[in-house]
């Protein structure tokens, strides 16, 4: 359940003499492009939820569109990981940016019209989800190929800070666009951000790490073996999948629940904004954390997501829901860089894209289930029941990882870092969390 992770490195005596990543032109161009793309993406969730809710009043319609984006992304992520490891990550990212630019233009124009077609929106989101399956695994090789090895942690800290800052400003910008020009313009802004990112990628020079030529099946198997060989990894991913499934329940039912309350759409935007603040604060705290058991600590922090689910189900006052959501997303913001730092220090560089693609696949696998079951359960039992069930599962499974020996023994002294690898493949021991 991560964004893009590179290997941790141990600061040496000359750490203070390192070139800042932004002083290196390839990374600077990549940083600007990825930040613009992240800003465009940050305005879309609120715009899509509000547009479909206003047009249909149906949680099922929203679930269909969200699911159409998620399912192809999940199915093709492992293939995307192989492609990113095997071929030029820059060209792969460039093509996917252009594809997503076109799909967002289509969605934006459809929403600007008076009667948007849910079928056409679902088809466009399917294409966008397919492109993202090939884009997501390119993030790690792009960063690793544009900075020197001793600047990886700094580079990823900058990436995370910028992305979380866009999440902070995104809902506010989305609200401005939605309540003035209309939600379709949020998608046109996202399309423009993808176009800008693609333009910058055309001039970025990225170093490549070649891997031996094997069959697609052999590459897929090798990536899966790296995940399966670490019990702290795959057991944690079960908890992360549950967290994301619960997030899908909240994303599907939340807009409809708050739509009928005082504040309505405005309250939903404020709630998303609080979550963005939490993400940014959490990532900043993680960059300064010194955790001996990062996997255990991060998984326990994720249990806080049960709180906004319970409060939403109970009809609690708006301020408590907003505050709890900010807290829960703050825990996520803290967790992501802590998790990524440990994973990247534990996985050989040559399989990094494949391993992270499986990470995304398993972590997000429950989201389509949440999208599909939440409206059905809400219709049959009322919206409170699926929210309470989701809260209970998040708390139980995230806390339950503490019973796994590998999770408890995954420490920053390198105890579990070499699991699944040979001694020659093991990465340096320091895994101090950094915002990546």
C-alpha positions in Angstrom: 0.0 0.0 0.0 2.5 2.5 -1.2 3.6 5.1 -3.6 7.1 4.8 -5.0 10.0 3.4 -2.9 13.8 3.4 -3.5 16.4 1.7 -1.5 17.6 3.2 1.8 21.2 4.3 2.0 23.4 4.8 5.0 24.5 8.5 5.3 28.3 8.6 5.0 30.8 11.2 6.1 30.4 13.2 3.0 26.6 13.4 3.3 26.7 17.1 3.8 28.5 17.5 0.4 25.9 15.7 -1.6 24.3 17.6 -4.5 20.7 18.4 -3.7 18.4 16.4 -6.0 16.8 19.5 -7.4 20.2 20.7 -8.6 20.3 17.8 -11.0 18.4 18.7 -14.1 16.9 15.2 -14.9 15.4 14.9 -11.5 14.2 18.5 -11.4 12.3 18.0 -14.7 10.8 14.7 -13.4 9.9 16.4 -10.1 8.0 19.2 -11.8 6.2 16.9 -14.1 5.2 14.4 -11.4 4.1 17.3 -9.1 1.9 18.8 -11.8 0.4 15.4 -12.6 -0.3 14.8 -8.9 -2.0 18.2 -8.6 -4.3 17.3 -11.4 -5.1 14.0 -10.0 -5.8 15.5 -6.6 -8.9 17.4 -7.9 -10.5 14.4 -9.5 -11.9 12.3 -6.6 -14.1 15.0 -5.2 -15.2 16.1 -8.7 -16.1 12.6 -9.8 -18.0 11.7 -6.6 -20.0 14.9 -6.6 -20.7 14.8 -10.4 -22.1 11.3 -10.4 -24.0 11.7 -7.2 -25.6 14.9 -8.5 -26.4 13.3 -11.8 -27.8 10.0 -10.6 -28.2 10.0 -6.8 -27.0 6.4 -7.0 -24.2 4.8 -5.0 -24.3 2.0 -7.5 -23.5 4.3 -10.4 -20.5 5.7 -8.5 -19.3 2.2 -7.6 -19.5 1.1 -11.2 -17.4 4.0 -12.5 -14.8 3.6 -9.6 -14.7 -0.1 -10.2 -14.1 0.2 -13.9 -11.0 2.2 -13.2 -9.7 -0.1 -10.4 -10.3 -3.6 -11.9 -8.0 -3.3 -15.0 -5.4 -1.5 -12.9 -5.3 -4.5 -10.5 -5.3 -7.1 -13.2 -2.5 -5.6 -15.2 -0.2 -4.3 -12.4 2.1 -7.3 -12.4 2.5 -7.0 -16.2 3.2 -3.3 -15.7 5.9 -4.2 -13.2 7.6 -6.5 -15.7 7.5 -3.9 -18.4 8.9 -1.2 -16.1 11.8 -3.5 -15.1 12.5 -4.8 -18.6 12.1 -1.7 -20.8 12.6 2.1 -20.7 10.6 3.4 -17.8 10.6 6.9 -19.2 9.0 5.9 -22.5 6.4 3.8 -20.7 5.5 6.7 -18.4 5.4 9.1 -21.3 2.9 6.9 -23.3 0.7 6.3 -20.2 0.6 10.1 -19.5 -0.6 10.8 -23.0 -3.3 8.1 -22.8 -4.6 9.4 -19.5 -4.5 12.9 -20.9 -6.9 11.9 -23.7 -9.3 10.0 -21.3 -9.5 12.9 -18.9 -10.3 15.3 -21.8 -13.1 12.9 -22.8 -14.5 12.7 -19.2 -14.3 16.4 -18.7 -16.2 17.1 -21.9 -18.8 14.5 -21.0 -19.4 16.1 -17.6 -19.6 19.6 -19.1 -22.6 18.3 -21.1 -26.0 18.5 -19.5 -26.6 14.7 -19.4 -23.4 12.6 -18.9 -23.5 9.0 -19.9 -22.5 6.6 -17.1 -21.5 4.0 -19.7 -19.2 6.3 -21.5 -17.6 7.5 -18.2 -17.1 3.9 -17.2 -15.4 3.1 -20.5 -13.1 6.1 -20.2 -12.2 5.2 -16.6 -11.4 1.6 -17.8 -8.9 3.0 -20.3 -7.4 5.3 -17.7 -7.2 2.5 -15.2 -5.4 0.3 -17.7 -2.8 3.1 -18.4 -2.2 3.6 -14.7 -1.4 -0.1 -14.3 1.7 0.5 -16.5 2.5 3.9 -15.1 2.5 3.1 -11.4 5.5 0.7 -11.5 7.6 3.2 -13.4 7.9 5.6 -10.4 10.8 3.8 -8.7 13.0 3.3 -11.7 12.4 6.9 -12.8 13.6 8.4 -9.5 16.5 5.9 -9.2 17.6 6.8 -12.7 17.6 10.5 -12.3 19.6 11.0 -9.1 22.8 9.7 -7.7 22.5 6.7 -5.3 23.3 8.8 -2.2 20.5 11.2 -3.1 17.6 8.7 -3.3 16.2 9.3 0.1 16.3 13.1 -0.4 14.7 12.7 -3.8 11.8 10.6 -2.5 11.3 12.8 0.4 10.8 15.7 -2.0 8.4 13.6 -4.1 6.3 12.6 -1.1 6.2 16.2 0.3 5.1 17.6 -3.1 2.5 14.9 -3.7 1.0 15.4 -0.2 1.0 19.1 -0.7 -1.0 18.7 -3.9 -3.4 16.5 -2.0 -3.8 19.3 0.5 -4.6 21.9 -2.2 -6.5 19.5 -4.5 -9.8 19.3 -2.7 -9.9 23.1 -2.3 -9.2 23.6 -6.0 -11.8 20.9 -6.8 -14.3 22.7 -4.7 -13.6 26.0 -6.4 -14.0 24.4 -9.8 -17.1 22.4 -8.9 -19.0 25.3 -7.4 -18.0 27.8 -10.1 -17.3 26.3 -13.5 -18.5 22.7 -12.8 -16.8 19.3 -12.2 -15.9 18.7 -15.8 -13.3 21.4 -15.6 -11.5 19.5 -12.9 -10.9 16.7 -15.4 -9.7 19.1 -18.1 -7.2 20.4 -15.5 -6.0 16.9 -14.9 -5.7 16.3 -18.6 -3.5 19.4 -18.9 -1.3 18.2 -16.0 -0.7 14.9 -17.8 0.1 16.8 -21.0 2.7 18.9 -19.1 4.2 15.8 -17.5 4.5 14.0 -20.8 6.2 17.1 -22.4 8.8 17.1 -19.6 9.4 13.4 -19.9 10.4 13.9 -23.5 13.6 15.7 -22.3 14.4 13.8 -19.2 17.4 11.5 -19.3 17.0 8.4 -17.2 19.6 5.8 -16.4 18.5 2.2 -16.9 19.5 -0.9 -15.0 19.3 -3.8 -17.5 18.0 -7.2 -16.4 18.6 -10.6 -18.0 16.1 -11.4 -20.7 13.6 -14.0 -19.6 10.1 -15.0 -20.4 7.2 -12.9 -19.1 6.2 -15.8 -16.9 9.7 -16.1 -15.4 9.8 -12.4 -14.6 6.4 -12.6 -13.0 7.3 -15.6 -10.9 10.6 -14.0 -9.7 8.7 -10.9 -8.5 6.1 -13.0 -6.7 8.8 -15.1 -5.1 10.4 -12.0 -3.6 7.1 -11.1 -2.0 6.1 -14.6 -0.8 9.5 -15.2 0.8 9.0 -12.5 3.4 6.2 -13.3 5.9 6.2 -9.7 7.2 5.5 -8.6 3.6 2.6 -10.7 2.5 0.8 -10.8 5.9 1.0 -7.0 6.1 -0.5 -6.8 2.6 -3.6 -8.6 3.7 -4.1 -5.9 6.3 -3.4 -3.2 3.8 -6.0 -4.8 1.4 -8.5 -4.7 4.2 -7.7 -1.0 4.8 -8.2 -0.2 1.2 -11.5 -2.2 1.0 -12.8 -0.1 3.9 -11.7 3.0 2.1 -13.7 2.0 -0.9 -16.8 1.5 1.4 -16.4 5.0 2.7 -15.7 6.5 -0.7 -18.9 4.9 -2.1 -21.3 5.5 0.8 -19.8 8.7 2.3 -20.8 11.2 -0.4 -24.5 10.0 -0.3 -24.6 10.0 3.5 -23.3 13.6 3.8 -25.3 14.7 0.7 -28.5 14.7 2.8 -26.9 16.4 5.8 -26.4 20.0 6.6 -23.4 21.2 4.6 -23.9 18.5 2.0 -21.3 18.5 -0.7 -19.3 21.2 1.0 -18.9 19.0 4.1 -17.5 16.2 1.9 -15.0 18.6 0.4 -13.9 19.8 3.8 -13.5 16.2 5.0 -11.3 15.4 2.0 -9.3 18.5 2.7 -8.8 17.4 6.3 -7.5 14.1 5.1 -5.1 15.9 2.8 -3.8 17.9 5.8 -3.4 14.7 7.7 -1.4 13.0 4.9 1.0 15.9 4.7 1.6 16.2 8.4 1.9 12.4 8.7 4.6 12.2 6.0 6.5 15.1 7.6 6.5 13.3 10.9 7.6 10.0 9.3 10.6 11.7 7.7 11.9 12.5 11.2 10.9 9.2 12.9 13.5 6.8 14.2 11.6 3.5 14.5 13.1 0.2 15.5 10.1 -1.8 14.3 8.8 0.2 11.4 6.4 -2.4 9.9 4.7 -3.1 13.2 4.4 0.5 14.1 3.0 1.4 10.7 0.5 -1.3 10.7 -0.8 -0.4 14.1 -1.1 3.2 13.0 -3.5 2.1 10.3 -6.1 0.9 12.8 -7.1 4.5 13.3 -9.1 4.3 10.0 -11.8 2.5 12.0 -12.7 5.7 13.8 -14.2 7.8 10.9 -16.0 4.7 9.6 -17.7 4.3 13.0 -18.5 8.0 13.4 -20.0 8.2 9.9 -22.2 5.2 10.6 -23.3 6.6 13.9 -24.2 10.0 12.5 -21.7 11.8 14.7 -21.3 15.6 14.4 -19.6 16.9 11.3 -16.5 18.2 13.2 -15.8 14.8 14.8 -16.0 13.1 11.4 -13.7 15.6 9.8 -11.2 15.5 12.7 -11.2 11.7 12.7 -10.7 11.4 9.0 -7.8 13.8 9.2 -6.3 11.7 12.0 -6.7 8.5 10.0 -5.2 9.9 6.9 -2.4 11.3 9.0 -1.7 7.7 10.1 -1.6 6.7 6.4 0.7 9.6 5.6 3.0 8.4 8.4 2.8 4.7 7.3 3.5 5.0 3.6 7.1 6.4 3.8 7.9 4.1 6.8 6.7 1.1 4.9 8.3 2.1 1.6 11.7 2.8 3.3 11.8 -0.7 4.8 10.6 -2.4 1.6 13.1 -0.7 -0.6 16.0 -1.5 1.8 14.9 -5.2 1.7 14.3 -5.8 -2.0 17.0 -6.2 -4.8 17.0 -3.2 -7.2 16.5 -5.5 -10.3 13.1 -6.7 -9.2 11.9 -3.5 -7.5 9.2 -2.5 -10.0 7.8 -6.1 -10.0 7.7 -6.3 -6.3 6.0 -2.9 -5.9 3.5 -3.9 -8.6 2.5 -6.9 -6.5 2.4 -4.7 -3.5 -0.1 -2.4 -5.2 -2.0 -5.4 -6.6 -2.5 -7.1 -3.2 -3.0 -3.9 -1.3 -5.7 -2.6 -3.6 -7.3 -6.0 -4.4 -10.2 -5.4 -1.9 -11.2 -2.0 -3.3 -13.4 -3.4 -6.1 -15.0 -5.7 -3.5 -15.8 -2.7 -1.4 -17.2 -0.7 -4.3 -19.4 -3.6 -5.3 -20.6 -4.8 -1.9 -21.1 -1.4 -0.2 -24.2 -0.3 -2.2 -25.7 -3.8 -2.0 -25.3 -4.0 1.7 -26.4 -0.5 2.2 -29.6 -1.2 0.2 -30.3 -4.4 2.1 -29.2 -3.5 5.7 -28.8 0.3 5.7 -25.6 2.3 5.3 -24.5 1.9 8.9 -24.0 -1.9 8.7 -21.3 -2.0 6.0 -19.5 0.9 7.7 -19.4 -0.9 11.1 -18.3 -4.1 9.4 -15.5 -2.3 7.6 -14.3 -0.6 10.8 -14.2 -4.0 12.6 -12.2 -5.7 9.9 -9.7 -2.8 9.7 -9.1 -2.8 13.4 -8.9 -6.6 13.7 -6.5 -7.3 10.7 -4.2 -4.3 11.2 -3.8 -5.1 14.9 -3.6 -8.8 14.0 -0.3 -8.3 12.2 1.4 -8.0 15.6 0.9 -11.8 16.0 3.2 -12.5 13.0 6.8 -13.1 14.0 8.2 -11.5 10.9 6.3 -8.3 11.5 7.6 -8.1 15.1 11.1 -8.9 14.1 11.3 -6.6 11.1 13.7 -4.0 12.6 15.8 -1.2 11.3 19.0 -3.1 12.4 18.5 -5.3 9.3 17.2 -8.4 11.1 14.7 -9.2 8.3 16.1 -7.2 5.5 17.8 -10.0 3.7 14.9 -12.5 3.8 14.3 -13.9 0.4 17.6 -12.7 -1.0 21.2 -13.9 -1.1 23.9 -12.1 0.9 25.2 -10.5 -2.2 21.7 -9.1 -3.0 21.1 -7.7 0.5 20.8 -3.9 0.7 22.5 -1.8 3.3 21.0 -2.0 6.7 19.9 1.6 7.4 16.2 1.9 6.7 15.5 5.2 8.5 12.0 6.2 7.3 12.0 9.0 4.8 9.0 10.7 3.0 9.0 9.0 -0.4 
